[in-house]
């Protein structure tokens, strides 16, 4: 019975939000680097943050253009 209900419903497809995914990974990596004191210079941290967010934005724009939306 349950299998019949599953076959009737169309599958919902969730597209990946690349900006959110890459930004989250960036903040986790920067947090780890800060806690372990691998990077201590605030200027380097800000630079890496800005470059990482710019890269995430670029990937999000390219993926949206490829999808055609």
mmCIF file of the N, C-alpha and C atoms, coordinates in Angstrom:
data_MODEL
# 
_entry.id   MODEL 
# 
loop_
_atom_site.group_PDB 
_atom_site.id 
_atom_site.type_symbol 
_atom_site.label_atom_id 
_atom_site.label_alt_id 
_atom_site.label_comp_id 
_atom_site.label_asym_id 
_atom_site.label_entity_id 
_atom_site.label_seq_id 
_atom_site.pdbx_PDB_ins_code 
_atom_site.Cartn_x 
_atom_site.Cartn_y 
_atom_site.Cartn_z 
_atom_site.occupancy 
_atom_site.B_iso_or_equiv 
_atom_site.pdbx_formal_charge 
_atom_site.auth_seq_id 
_atom_site.auth_comp_id 
_atom_site.auth_asym_id 
_atom_site.auth_atom_id 
_atom_site.pdbx_PDB_model_num 
ATOM 1   N N  . UNK A 1 1  ? 0.823  -1.190 0.000   1.00 0.00 ? 1  UNK A N  1 
ATOM 2   C CA . UNK A 1 1  ? 0.000  0.000  0.000   1.00 0.00 ? 1  UNK A CA 1 
ATOM 3   C C  . UNK A 1 1  ? 0.871  1.260  0.000   1.00 0.00 ? 1  UNK A C  1 
ATOM 4   N N  . UNK A 1 2  ? 1.868  1.269  0.858   1.00 0.00 ? 2  UNK A N  1 
ATOM 5   C CA . UNK A 1 2  ? 2.726  2.446  0.962   1.00 0.00 ? 2  UNK A CA 1 
ATOM 6   C C  . UNK A 1 2  ? 3.514  2.649  -0.325  1.00 0.00 ? 2  UNK A C  1 
ATOM 7   N N  . UNK A 1 3  ? 3.932  1.582  -0.929  1.00 0.00 ? 3  UNK A N  1 
ATOM 8   C CA . UNK A 1 3  ? 4.691  1.676  -2.176  1.00 0.00 ? 3  UNK A CA 1 
ATOM 9   C C  . UNK A 1 3  ? 3.853  2.320  -3.282  1.00 0.00 ? 3  UNK A C  1 
ATOM 10  N N  . UNK A 1 4  ? 2.559  2.055  -3.311  1.00 0.00 ? 4  UNK A N  1 
ATOM 11  C CA . UNK A 1 4  ? 1.677  2.664  -4.303  1.00 0.00 ? 4  UNK A CA 1 
ATOM 12  C C  . UNK A 1 4  ? 1.601  4.174  -4.114  1.00 0.00 ? 4  UNK A C  1 
ATOM 13  N N  . UNK A 1 5  ? 1.554  4.625  -2.855  1.00 0.00 ? 5  UNK A N  1 
ATOM 14  C CA . UNK A 1 5  ? 1.511  6.060  -2.585  1.00 0.00 ? 5  UNK A CA 1 
ATOM 15  C C  . UNK A 1 5  ? 2.811  6.736  -3.002  1.00 0.00 ? 5  UNK A C  1 
ATOM 16  N N  . UNK A 1 6  ? 3.945  6.070  -2.775  1.00 0.00 ? 6  UNK A N  1 
ATOM 17  C CA . UNK A 1 6  ? 5.230  6.642  -3.146  1.00 0.00 ? 6  UNK A CA 1 
ATOM 18  C C  . UNK A 1 6  ? 5.379  6.752  -4.662  1.00 0.00 ? 6  UNK A C  1 
ATOM 19  N N  . UNK A 1 7  ? 4.834  5.797  -5.382  1.00 0.00 ? 7  UNK A N  1 
ATOM 20  C CA . UNK A 1 7  ? 4.948  5.810  -6.842  1.00 0.00 ? 7  UNK A CA 1 
ATOM 21  C C  . UNK A 1 7  ? 4.067  6.889  -7.468  1.00 0.00 ? 7  UNK A C  1 
ATOM 22  N N  . UNK A 1 8  ? 2.990  7.286  -6.806  1.00 0.00 ? 8  UNK A N  1 
ATOM 23  C CA . UNK A 1 8  ? 2.074  8.275  -7.357  1.00 0.00 ? 8  UNK A CA 1 
ATOM 24  C C  . UNK A 1 8  ? 2.590  9.695  -7.184  1.00 0.00 ? 8  UNK A C  1 
ATOM 25  N N  . UNK A 1 9  ? 3.309  9.955  -6.098  1.00 0.00 ? 9  UNK A N  1 
ATOM 26  C CA . UNK A 1 9  ? 3.788  11.305 -5.842  1.00 0.00 ? 9  UNK A CA 1 
ATOM 27  C C  . UNK A 1 9  ? 5.039  11.602 -6.671  1.00 0.00 ? 9  UNK A C  1 
ATOM 28  N N  . UNK A 1 10 ? 5.095  12.772 -7.271  1.00 0.00 ? 10 UNK A N  1 
ATOM 29  C CA . UNK A 1 10 ? 6.329  13.139 -7.985  1.00 0.00 ? 10 UNK A CA 1 
ATOM 30  C C  . UNK A 1 10 ? 7.430  13.469 -6.980  1.00 0.00 ? 10 UNK A C  1 
ATOM 31  N N  . UNK A 1 11 ? 8.654  13.194 -7.379  1.00 0.00 ? 11 UNK A N  1 
ATOM 32  C CA . UNK A 1 11 ? 9.797  13.480 -6.503  1.00 0.00 ? 11 UNK A CA 1 
ATOM 33  C C  . UNK A 1 11 ? 10.086 14.969 -6.492  1.00 0.00 ? 11 UNK A C  1 
ATOM 34  N N  . UNK A 1 12 ? 10.407 15.473 -5.336  1.00 0.00 ? 12 UNK A N  1 
ATOM 35  C CA . UNK A 1 12 ? 10.805 16.870 -5.213  1.00 0.00 ? 12 UNK A CA 1 
ATOM 36  C C  . UNK A 1 12 ? 12.322 16.943 -5.358  1.00 0.00 ? 12 UNK A C  1 
ATOM 37  N N  . UNK A 1 13 ? 12.774 17.840 -6.195  1.00 0.00 ? 13 UNK A N  1 
ATOM 38  C CA . UNK A 1 13 ? 14.207 17.987 -6.421  1.00 0.00 ? 13 UNK A CA 1 
ATOM 39  C C  . UNK A 1 13 ? 14.663 19.280 -5.763  1.00 0.00 ? 13 UNK A C  1 
ATOM 40  N N  . UNK A 1 14 ? 15.667 19.164 -4.921  1.00 0.00 ? 14 UNK A N  1 
ATOM 41  C CA . UNK A 1 14 ? 16.221 20.339 -4.238  1.00 0.00 ? 14 UNK A CA 1 
ATOM 42  C C  . UNK A 1 14 ? 17.556 20.673 -4.887  1.00 0.00 ? 14 UNK A C  1 
ATOM 43  N N  . UNK A 1 15 ? 17.645 21.871 -5.433  1.00 0.00 ? 15 UNK A N  1 
ATOM 44  C CA . UNK A 1 15 ? 18.891 22.290 -6.068  1.00 0.00 ? 15 UNK A CA 1 
ATOM 45  C C  . UNK A 1 15 ? 19.861 22.799 -5.017  1.00 0.00 ? 15 UNK A C  1 
ATOM 46  N N  . UNK A 1 16 ? 21.137 22.580 -5.284  1.00 0.00 ? 16 UNK A N  1 
ATOM 47  C CA . UNK A 1 16 ? 22.171 22.981 -4.348  1.00 0.00 ? 16 UNK A CA 1 
ATOM 48  C C  . UNK A 1 16 ? 22.348 24.495 -4.364  1.00 0.00 ? 16 UNK A C  1 
ATOM 49  N N  . UNK A 1 17 ? 22.366 25.094 -3.190  1.00 0.00 ? 17 UNK A N  1 
ATOM 50  C CA . UNK A 1 17 ? 22.650 26.520 -3.046  1.00 0.00 ? 17 UNK A CA 1 
ATOM 51  C C  . UNK A 1 17 ? 24.155 26.658 -2.829  1.00 0.00 ? 17 UNK A C  1 
ATOM 52  N N  . UNK A 1 18 ? 24.872 26.893 -3.919  1.00 0.00 ? 18 UNK A N  1 
ATOM 53  C CA . UNK A 1 18 ? 26.327 26.904 -3.882  1.00 0.00 ? 18 UNK A CA 1 
ATOM 54  C C  . UNK A 1 18 ? 26.869 28.048 -3.032  1.00 0.00 ? 18 UNK A C  1 
ATOM 55  N N  . UNK A 1 19 ? 26.221 29.187 -3.054  1.00 0.00 ? 19 UNK A N  1 
ATOM 56  C CA . UNK A 1 19 ? 26.695 30.327 -2.254  1.00 0.00 ? 19 UNK A CA 1 
ATOM 57  C C  . UNK A 1 19 ? 26.655 29.975 -0.771  1.00 0.00 ? 19 UNK A C  1 
ATOM 58  N N  . UNK A 1 20 ? 25.574 29.410 -0.311  1.00 0.00 ? 20 UNK A N  1 
ATOM 59  C CA . UNK A 1 20 ? 25.445 29.055 1.099   1.00 0.00 ? 20 UNK A CA 1 
ATOM 60  C C  . UNK A 1 20 ? 26.414 27.938 1.471   1.00 0.00 ? 20 UNK A C  1 
ATOM 61  N N  . UNK A 1 21 ? 26.545 26.948 0.623   1.00 0.00 ? 21 UNK A N  1 
ATOM 62  C CA . UNK A 1 21 ? 27.429 25.821 0.909   1.00 0.00 ? 21 UNK A CA 1 
ATOM 63  C C  . UNK A 1 21 ? 28.883 26.267 1.008   1.00 0.00 ? 21 UNK A C  1 
ATOM 64  N N  . UNK A 1 22 ? 29.350 27.011 0.018   1.00 0.00 ? 22 UNK A N  1 
ATOM 65  C CA . UNK A 1 22 ? 30.749 27.447 0.019   1.00 0.00 ? 22 UNK A CA 1 
ATOM 66  C C  . UNK A 1 22 ? 31.026 28.479 1.106   1.00 0.00 ? 22 UNK A C  1 
ATOM 67  N N  . UNK A 1 23 ? 30.071 29.342 1.392   1.00 0.00 ? 23 UNK A N  1 
ATOM 68  C CA . UNK A 1 23 ? 30.258 30.315 2.477   1.00 0.00 ? 23 UNK A CA 1 
ATOM 69  C C  . UNK A 1 23 ? 30.345 29.607 3.826   1.00 0.00 ? 23 UNK A C  1 
ATOM 70  N N  . UNK A 1 24 ? 29.521 28.614 4.027   1.00 0.00 ? 24 UNK A N  1 
ATOM 71  C CA . UNK A 1 24 ? 29.578 27.845 5.271   1.00 0.00 ? 24 UNK A CA 1 
ATOM 72  C C  . UNK A 1 24 ? 30.897 27.126 5.440   1.00 0.00 ? 24 UNK A C  1 
ATOM 73  N N  . UNK A 1 25 ? 31.376 26.512 4.372   1.00 0.00 ? 25 UNK A N  1 
ATOM 74  C CA . UNK A 1 25 ? 32.673 25.832 4.430   1.00 0.00 ? 25 UNK A CA 1 
ATOM 75  C C  . UNK A 1 25 ? 33.784 26.837 4.714   1.00 0.00 ? 25 UNK A C  1 
ATOM 76  N N  . UNK A 1 26 ? 33.712 27.998 4.079   1.00 0.00 ? 26 UNK A N  1 
ATOM 77  C CA . UNK A 1 26 ? 34.717 29.040 4.294   1.00 0.00 ? 26 UNK A CA 1 
ATOM 78  C C  . UNK A 1 26 ? 34.755 29.473 5.759   1.00 0.00 ? 26 UNK A C  1 
ATOM 79  N N  . UNK A 1 27 ? 33.607 29.726 6.364   1.00 0.00 ? 27 UNK A N  1 
ATOM 80  C CA . UNK A 1 27 ? 33.577 30.169 7.749   1.00 0.00 ? 27 UNK A CA 1 
ATOM 81  C C  . UNK A 1 27 ? 34.048 29.065 8.699   1.00 0.00 ? 27 UNK A C  1 
ATOM 82  N N  . UNK A 1 28 ? 33.745 27.817 8.394   1.00 0.00 ? 28 UNK A N  1 
ATOM 83  C CA . UNK A 1 28 ? 34.228 26.714 9.226   1.00 0.00 ? 28 UNK A CA 1 
ATOM 84  C C  . UNK A 1 28 ? 35.746 26.619 9.151   1.00 0.00 ? 28 UNK A C  1 
ATOM 85  N N  . UNK A 1 29 ? 36.302 26.712 7.948   1.00 0.00 ? 29 UNK A N  1 
ATOM 86  C CA . UNK A 1 29 ? 37.758 26.643 7.783   1.00 0.00 ? 29 UNK A CA 1 
ATOM 87  C C  . UNK A 1 29 ? 38.439 27.823 8.465   1.00 0.00 ? 29 UNK A C  1 
ATOM 88  N N  . UNK A 1 30 ? 37.895 29.019 8.295   1.00 0.00 ? 30 UNK A N  1 
ATOM 89  C CA . UNK A 1 30 ? 38.487 30.182 8.965   1.00 0.00 ? 30 UNK A CA 1 
ATOM 90  C C  . UNK A 1 30 ? 38.386 30.059 10.482  1.00 0.00 ? 30 UNK A C  1 
ATOM 91  N N  . UNK A 1 31 ? 37.315 29.505 10.967  1.00 0.00 ? 31 UNK A N  1 
ATOM 92  C CA . UNK A 1 31 ? 37.185 29.282 12.407  1.00 0.00 ? 31 UNK A CA 1 
ATOM 93  C C  . UNK A 1 31 ? 38.216 28.300 12.926  1.00 0.00 ? 31 UNK A C  1 
ATOM 94  N N  . UNK A 1 32 ? 38.424 27.230 12.191  1.00 0.00 ? 32 UNK A N  1 
ATOM 95  C CA . UNK A 1 32 ? 39.432 26.240 12.585  1.00 0.00 ? 32 UNK A CA 1 
ATOM 96  C C  . UNK A 1 32 ? 40.822 26.859 12.556  1.00 0.00 ? 32 UNK A C  1 
ATOM 97  N N  . UNK A 1 33 ? 41.121 27.626 11.513  1.00 0.00 ? 33 UNK A N  1 
ATOM 98  C CA . UNK A 1 33 ? 42.432 28.266 11.417  1.00 0.00 ? 33 UNK A CA 1 
ATOM 99  C C  . UNK A 1 33 ? 42.641 29.286 12.526  1.00 0.00 ? 33 UNK A C  1 
ATOM 100 N N  . UNK A 1 34 ? 41.583 29.959 12.935  1.00 0.00 ? 34 UNK A N  1 
ATOM 101 C CA . UNK A 1 34 ? 41.696 30.938 14.021  1.00 0.00 ? 34 UNK A CA 1 
ATOM 102 C C  . UNK A 1 34 ? 41.889 30.252 15.367  1.00 0.00 ? 34 UNK A C  1 
ATOM 103 N N  . UNK A 1 35 ? 41.116 29.209 15.624  1.00 0.00 ? 35 UNK A N  1 
ATOM 104 C CA . UNK A 1 35 ? 41.207 28.506 16.903  1.00 0.00 ? 35 UNK A CA 1 
ATOM 105 C C  . UNK A 1 35 ? 42.561 27.811 17.061  1.00 0.00 ? 35 UNK A C  1 
ATOM 106 N N  . UNK A 1 36 ? 43.079 27.230 15.993  1.00 0.00 ? 36 UNK A N  1 
ATOM 107 C CA . UNK A 1 36 ? 44.367 26.543 16.067  1.00 0.00 ? 36 UNK A CA 1 
ATOM 108 C C  . UNK A 1 36 ? 45.538 27.509 15.954  1.00 0.00 ? 36 UNK A C  1 
ATOM 109 N N  . UNK A 1 37 ? 45.233 28.776 15.768  1.00 0.00 ? 37 UNK A N  1 
ATOM 110 C CA . UNK A 1 37 ? 46.237 29.844 15.653  1.00 0.00 ? 37 UNK A CA 1 
ATOM 111 C C  . UNK A 1 37 ? 47.185 29.627 14.472  1.00 0.00 ? 37 UNK A C  1 
ATOM 112 N N  . UNK A 1 38 ? 46.672 29.001 13.414  1.00 0.00 ? 38 UNK A N  1 
ATOM 113 C CA . UNK A 1 38 ? 47.460 28.857 12.190  1.00 0.00 ? 38 UNK A CA 1 
ATOM 114 C C  . UNK A 1 38 ? 47.541 30.191 11.455  1.00 0.00 ? 38 UNK A C  1 
ATOM 115 N N  . UNK A 1 39 ? 46.475 30.986 11.541  1.00 0.00 ? 39 UNK A N  1 
ATOM 116 C CA . UNK A 1 39 ? 46.470 32.343 10.995  1.00 0.00 ? 39 UNK A CA 1 
ATOM 117 C C  . UNK A 1 39 ? 46.162 33.305 12.143  1.00 0.00 ? 39 UNK A C  1 
ATOM 118 N N  . UNK A 1 40 ? 47.070 34.226 12.395  1.00 0.00 ? 40 UNK A N  1 
ATOM 119 C CA . UNK A 1 40 ? 46.836 35.161 13.494  1.00 0.00 ? 40 UNK A CA 1 
ATOM 120 C C  . UNK A 1 40 ? 46.729 36.604 13.010  1.00 0.00 ? 40 UNK A C  1 
ATOM 121 N N  . UNK A 1 41 ? 47.174 36.878 11.804  1.00 0.00 ? 41 UNK A N  1 
ATOM 122 C CA . UNK A 1 41 ? 47.142 38.248 11.285  1.00 0.00 ? 41 UNK A CA 1 
ATOM 123 C C  . UNK A 1 41 ? 45.714 38.581 10.829  1.00 0.00 ? 41 UNK A C  1 
ATOM 124 N N  . UNK A 1 42 ? 45.076 39.588 11.435  1.00 0.00 ? 42 UNK A N  1 
ATOM 125 C CA . UNK A 1 42 ? 43.696 39.934 11.048  1.00 0.00 ? 42 UNK A CA 1 
ATOM 126 C C  . UNK A 1 42 ? 43.570 40.366 9.589   1.00 0.00 ? 42 UNK A C  1 
ATOM 127 N N  . UNK A 1 43 ? 44.602 41.000 9.051   1.00 0.00 ? 43 UNK A N  1 
ATOM 128 C CA . UNK A 1 43 ? 44.557 41.435 7.663   1.00 0.00 ? 43 UNK A CA 1 
ATOM 129 C C  . UNK A 1 43 ? 44.498 40.243 6.708   1.00 0.00 ? 43 UNK A C  1 
ATOM 130 N N  . UNK A 1 44 ? 45.232 39.194 7.021   1.00 0.00 ? 44 UNK A N  1 
ATOM 131 C CA . UNK A 1 44 ? 45.204 37.979 6.197   1.00 0.00 ? 44 UNK A CA 1 
ATOM 132 C C  . UNK A 1 44 ? 43.836 37.314 6.302   1.00 0.00 ? 44 UNK A C  1 
ATOM 133 N N  . UNK A 1 45 ? 43.276 37.259 7.511   1.00 0.00 ? 45 UNK A N  1 
ATOM 134 C CA . UNK A 1 45 ? 41.957 36.649 7.692   1.00 0.00 ? 45 UNK A CA 1 
ATOM 135 C C  . UNK A 1 45 ? 40.879 37.390 6.904   1.00 0.00 ? 45 UNK A C  1 
ATOM 136 N N  . UNK A 1 46 ? 40.923 38.712 6.949   1.00 0.00 ? 46 UNK A N  1 
ATOM 137 C CA . UNK A 1 46 ? 39.939 39.502 6.206   1.00 0.00 ? 46 UNK A CA 1 
ATOM 138 C C  . UNK A 1 46 ? 40.123 39.301 4.707   1.00 0.00 ? 46 UNK A C  1 
ATOM 139 N N  . UNK A 1 47 ? 41.366 39.257 4.258   1.00 0.00 ? 47 UNK A N  1 
ATOM 140 C CA . UNK A 1 47 ? 41.635 39.035 2.837   1.00 0.00 ? 47 UNK A CA 1 
ATOM 141 C C  . UNK A 1 47 ? 41.138 37.680 2.361   1.00 0.00 ? 47 UNK A C  1 
ATOM 142 N N  . UNK A 1 48 ? 41.405 36.648 3.159   1.00 0.00 ? 48 UNK A N  1 
ATOM 143 C CA . UNK A 1 48 ? 40.930 35.306 2.805   1.00 0.00 ? 48 UNK A CA 1 
ATOM 144 C C  . UNK A 1 48 ? 39.408 35.263 2.808   1.00 0.00 ? 48 UNK A C  1 
ATOM 145 N N  . UNK A 1 49 ? 38.792 35.932 3.774   1.00 0.00 ? 49 UNK A N  1 
ATOM 146 C CA . UNK A 1 49 ? 37.329 35.982 3.848   1.00 0.00 ? 49 UNK A CA 1 
ATOM 147 C C  . UNK A 1 49 ? 36.735 36.646 2.610   1.00 0.00 ? 49 UNK A C  1 
ATOM 148 N N  . UNK A 1 50 ? 37.268 37.785 2.232   1.00 0.00 ? 50 UNK A N  1 
ATOM 149 C CA . UNK A 1 50 ? 36.742 38.510 1.067   1.00 0.00 ? 50 UNK A CA 1 
ATOM 150 C C  . UNK A 1 50 ? 36.943 37.704 -0.215  1.00 0.00 ? 50 UNK A C  1 
ATOM 151 N N  . UNK A 1 51 ? 38.140 37.136 -0.380  1.00 0.00 ? 51 UNK A N  1 
ATOM 152 C CA . UNK A 1 51 ? 38.396 36.330 -1.579  1.00 0.00 ? 51 UNK A CA 1 
ATOM 153 C C  . UNK A 1 51 ? 37.517 35.071 -1.606  1.00 0.00 ? 51 UNK A C  1 
ATOM 154 N N  . UNK A 1 52 ? 37.329 34.459 -0.455  1.00 0.00 ? 52 UNK A N  1 
ATOM 155 C CA . UNK A 1 52 ? 36.482 33.265 -0.388  1.00 0.00 ? 52 UNK A CA 1 
ATOM 156 C C  . UNK A 1 52 ? 35.025 33.571 -0.712  1.00 0.00 ? 52 UNK A C  1 
ATOM 157 N N  . UNK A 1 53 ? 34.518 34.675 -0.191  1.00 0.00 ? 53 UNK A N  1 
ATOM 158 C CA . UNK A 1 53 ? 33.131 35.055 -0.499  1.00 0.00 ? 53 UNK A CA 1 
ATOM 159 C C  . UNK A 1 53 ? 32.976 35.456 -1.968  1.00 0.00 ? 53 UNK A C  1 
ATOM 160 N N  . UNK A 1 54 ? 33.998 36.098 -2.515  1.00 0.00 ? 54 UNK A N  1 
ATOM 161 C CA . UNK A 1 54 ? 33.953 36.449 -3.940  1.00 0.00 ? 54 UNK A CA 1 
ATOM 162 C C  . UNK A 1 54 ? 33.937 35.186 -4.794  1.00 0.00 ? 54 UNK A C  1 
ATOM 163 N N  . UNK A 1 55 ? 34.743 34.201 -4.427  1.00 0.00 ? 55 UNK A N  1 
ATOM 164 C CA . UNK A 1 55 ? 34.757 32.935 -5.161  1.00 0.00 ? 55 UNK A CA 1 
ATOM 165 C C  . UNK A 1 55 ? 33.411 32.220 -5.056  1.00 0.00 ? 55 UNK A C  1 
ATOM 166 N N  . UNK A 1 56 ? 32.838 32.203 -3.848  1.00 0.00 ? 56 UNK A N  1 
ATOM 167 C CA . UNK A 1 56 ? 31.536 31.559 -3.658  1.00 0.00 ? 56 UNK A CA 1 
ATOM 168 C C  . UNK A 1 56 ? 30.463 32.261 -4.486  1.00 0.00 ? 56 UNK A C  1 
ATOM 169 N N  . UNK A 1 57 ? 30.508 33.582 -4.528  1.00 0.00 ? 57 UNK A N  1 
ATOM 170 C CA . UNK A 1 57 ? 29.553 34.332 -5.347  1.00 0.00 ? 57 UNK A CA 1 
ATOM 171 C C  . UNK A 1 57 ? 29.719 34.043 -6.829  1.00 0.00 ? 57 UNK A C  1 
ATOM 172 N N  . UNK A 1 58 ? 30.955 33.945 -7.279  1.00 0.00 ? 58 UNK A N  1 
ATOM 173 C CA . UNK A 1 58 ? 31.221 33.635 -8.685  1.00 0.00 ? 58 UNK A CA 1 
ATOM 174 C C  . UNK A 1 58 ? 30.693 32.253 -9.053  1.00 0.00 ? 58 UNK A C  1 
ATOM 175 N N  . UNK A 1 59 ? 30.934 31.278 -8.194  1.00 0.00 ? 59 UNK A N  1 
ATOM 176 C CA . UNK A 1 59 ? 30.422 29.928 -8.445  1.00 0.00 ? 59 UNK A CA 1 
ATOM 177 C C  . UNK A 1 59 ? 28.899 29.928 -8.466  1.00 0.00 ? 59 UNK A C  1 
ATOM 178 N N  . UNK A 1 60 ? 28.265 30.674 -7.559  1.00 0.00 ? 60 UNK A N  1 
ATOM 179 C CA . UNK A 1 60 ? 26.800 30.742 -7.520  1.00 0.00 ? 60 UNK A CA 1 
ATOM 180 C C  . UNK A 1 60 ? 26.251 31.381 -8.785  1.00 0.00 ? 60 UNK A C  1 
ATOM 181 N N  . UNK A 1 61 ? 26.892 32.425 -9.276  1.00 0.00 ? 61 UNK A N  1 
ATOM 182 C CA . UNK A 1 61 ? 26.439 33.089 -10.506 1.00 0.00 ? 61 UNK A CA 1 
ATOM 183 C C  . UNK A 1 61 ? 26.593 32.162 -11.703 1.00 0.00 ? 61 UNK A C  1 
ATOM 184 N N  . UNK A 1 62 ? 27.719 31.479 -11.781 1.00 0.00 ? 62 UNK A N  1 
ATOM 185 C CA . UNK A 1 62 ? 27.948 30.562 -12.913 1.00 0.00 ? 62 UNK A CA 1 
ATOM 186 C C  . UNK A 1 62 ? 26.961 29.407 -12.878 1.00 0.00 ? 62 UNK A C  1 
ATOM 187 N N  . UNK A 1 63 ? 26.710 28.842 -11.702 1.00 0.00 ? 63 UNK A N  1 
ATOM 188 C CA . UNK A 1 63 ? 25.784 27.718 -11.619 1.00 0.00 ? 63 UNK A CA 1 
ATOM 189 C C  . UNK A 1 63 ? 24.357 28.149 -11.965 1.00 0.00 ? 63 UNK A C  1 
ATOM 190 N N  . UNK A 1 64 ? 23.990 29.361 -11.587 1.00 0.00 ? 64 UNK A N  1 
ATOM 191 C CA . UNK A 1 64 ? 22.654 29.869 -11.925 1.00 0.00 ? 64 UNK A CA 1 
ATOM 192 C C  . UNK A 1 64 ? 22.526 30.108 -13.433 1.00 0.00 ? 64 UNK A C  1 
ATOM 193 N N  . UNK A 1 65 ? 23.600 30.594 -14.050 1.00 0.00 ? 65 UNK A N  1 
ATOM 194 C CA . UNK A 1 65 ? 23.579 30.826 -15.499 1.00 0.00 ? 65 UNK A CA 1 
ATOM 195 C C  . UNK A 1 65 ? 23.503 29.502 -16.260 1.00 0.00 ? 65 UNK A C  1 
ATOM 196 N N  . UNK A 1 66 ? 24.176 28.498 -15.756 1.00 0.00 ? 66 UNK A N  1 
ATOM 197 C CA . UNK A 1 66 ? 24.123 27.187 -16.414 1.00 0.00 ? 66 UNK A CA 1 
ATOM 198 C C  . UNK A 1 66 ? 22.742 26.574 -16.302 1.00 0.00 ? 66 UNK A C  1 
ATOM 199 N N  . UNK A 1 67 ? 22.102 26.745 -15.137 1.00 0.00 ? 67 UNK A N  1 
ATOM 200 C CA . UNK A 1 67 ? 20.736 26.223 -14.958 1.00 0.00 ? 67 UNK A CA 1 
ATOM 201 C C  . UNK A 1 67 ? 19.729 26.947 -15.840 1.00 0.00 ? 67 UNK A C  1 
ATOM 202 N N  . UNK A 1 68 ? 20.026 28.190 -16.183 1.00 0.00 ? 68 UNK A N  1 
ATOM 203 C CA . UNK A 1 68 ? 19.131 28.937 -17.052 1.00 0.00 ? 68 UNK A CA 1 
ATOM 204 C C  . UNK A 1 68 ? 18.058 29.714 -16.331 1.00 0.00 ? 68 UNK A C  1 
ATOM 205 N N  . UNK A 1 69 ? 18.268 30.048 -15.088 1.00 0.00 ? 69 UNK A N  1 
ATOM 206 C CA . UNK A 1 69 ? 17.258 30.809 -14.345 1.00 0.00 ? 69 UNK A CA 1 
ATOM 207 C C  . UNK A 1 69 ? 17.672 32.234 -14.227 1.00 0.00 ? 69 UNK A C  1 
# 
